[in-house]
């Protein structure tokens, strides 16, 4: 640089002082005694004109309090000879506290080379300090807020370690902060859930996204409880990832309720067994495995024999207890991988998986019958229960689940028809019969409207006087495709579907009308018997229906005899007595049909308003050759006579039977020996003859 240029920038002491005075930052020169020797305009404006001569520590404060002479930061420069930086607070002329960043360095040296004066340059940082203070207060506020929050809250650093837990988290787990910080919190996580939870945290940090995750956290009680954790990334003031902040909610009760609802949706409420929904799921799994391995699956439908009688006689509470005990025994008959399900009512389904051959199901069926041979103890009563079992095998019977279930149902239905207390495998013939039964049910619903039912009548004869004393109305169905069907072919279906109620109403009304038509042909109306099923007898409006029918047809009540099976009469003593007394009040007669096949007692019968006992045809067909049949028939006749009841023998087919009964004192009979059931027009001709 040339001398001319150097001279241009050479400043004398006065000029340098003038430059320093105009600098915007406060500048002070301080001696060893901490006296302010010189201050620029910015310092004078800040503290006033009297700043020179004052002690440095009377003007600048450290951390908001006056400095003592010794700890004043400017002293360090005198002692150490090197520059020093510090922060200080000051009060300006308006009394406002302001903050500065001060830099102190040696300004003058004495002859011994020691600092003689220090220059202090101050940079105002009031706004920065205010922002820091506001941030500190906000942080303190939110930490207090988090600690007051009822749910656990935590904070995770970018390296995956934890540096904060609120009081709720610590209270929930029972851990102390020193135990939980870093990776210590993992001690409270269930061992099976920790690895997955760390993976969730890692992915949230890596992808900078929130998440929701459920896991088990050890409660201070020592038990693990399910919590739902929600975490979100947070960022510092510079926009850098600060980590994750998360909170937990105790969802144990909610999860238990969901599990309970899920259990209830897939299990039977009474027995706890899988229901139809879960059965199908397990059956699908069993079939899929069998298909892969070339194995077999057996579907067994188990139906309790005469269970309705137990319910009707002893009540549903006893029936429910019996079903629970039965379910427990069925579970003991199968392997761990098999399924026992309840479809409803008294029907159970067994799915036997992974079988080498289908015939092995017979072993399980026999095992069931053996276990059920032992009596059940329910409500201080002893029961013997039998079941009918239908079996269908995958894949030979079908590869379709619905077909397997319907095939098992068809086999079970045939087992019931075969006398119950047995098991049968599905056959093609059963499928045809099942289809026929379905066809019957479908067409049965339209039979009344289509006018397809017919009434046939069979005469009831008094053999002593040689004349007809009554008629029994017998139902027939003129099926458009199958021809004339007897009650045995469609009444069971009508009973199961509930169609027996409207069919029975039609039969009762038509029988009364037919009887009254006898006068049109110059004949006196006769006593007419009409059969009632158990469902009809238990119908709440039976009394009103009979009364209305008699009124509509103008038939005298004394000519109507309602025939009830022995099992229907003896099923519910209280209900039976109430209904029969109501019917007797109308003047209607009551007959017990198929007598001798049930379990009636003379003590019970003598209290019921019954008029007639009809001896079941199964006893009549074996007399007079079968001594047991003879003994039973004699006993029934004797009992009827002692109770002053009429006795009628059904199913009389030859002269020997007729003569035997006449000798024993039973002179009322009906059967093929006299005539077969026929339409009313044909019976009219017989009555005239």
Secondary structure, DSSP 8 states (H G I E B T S, - for coil): --HHHHHHH---HHHHHHHHHH-SS-EEEEETT-BEEEE-HHHHHHH-GGGTTSBHHHH-EETTEE--TTT-HHHHHHHH-S-EEEEEEEE-TTS-EEEEEEEEEEEEE-TTS-EEEEEEEEEE-HHHHHHHHHHHHHHHHHHHHHHH-SS-EEEE-TTS-EEEE-HHHHHHH---HHHHTBTGGGGGB-TTTHHHHHHHHHHHHHHT--EEEEEEEE-TTS-EEEEEEEEEEEE-TTS-EEEEEEEEEE-HHHHHHHHHHHHHHHB-TTT--B-HHHHHHHHHHHHHHHHHHT-EEEEEEEEETTHHHHHHHH-HHHHHHHHHHHHHHHHTTS-TTSEEEEEETTEEEEEEEEESSGGGHHHHHHHHHHHHTS-EEETTEEE---EEEEEEEETTT-SSHHHHHHHHHHHHHHHHHTTSS-EEE--HHHHHHHHHHHHHHHHHHHHTTTT-EEEEEEEEEETTTTEEEEEEEEEEEEETTTEEEEHHHHHHHHHHHTTHHHHHHHHHHHHHHHHHHGGGGT----EEEEEE-HHHHT-TTHHHHHHHHHHHHT--GGGEEEEEEHHHHHH-HHHHHHHHHHHHHHT-EEEEEEETSS---HHHHTTS---EEEE-HHHHTTTTT-HHHHHHHHHHHHHHHHTT-EEEE----SHHHHHHHHHTT--EE-STTT---EEHHHHHHHHH-
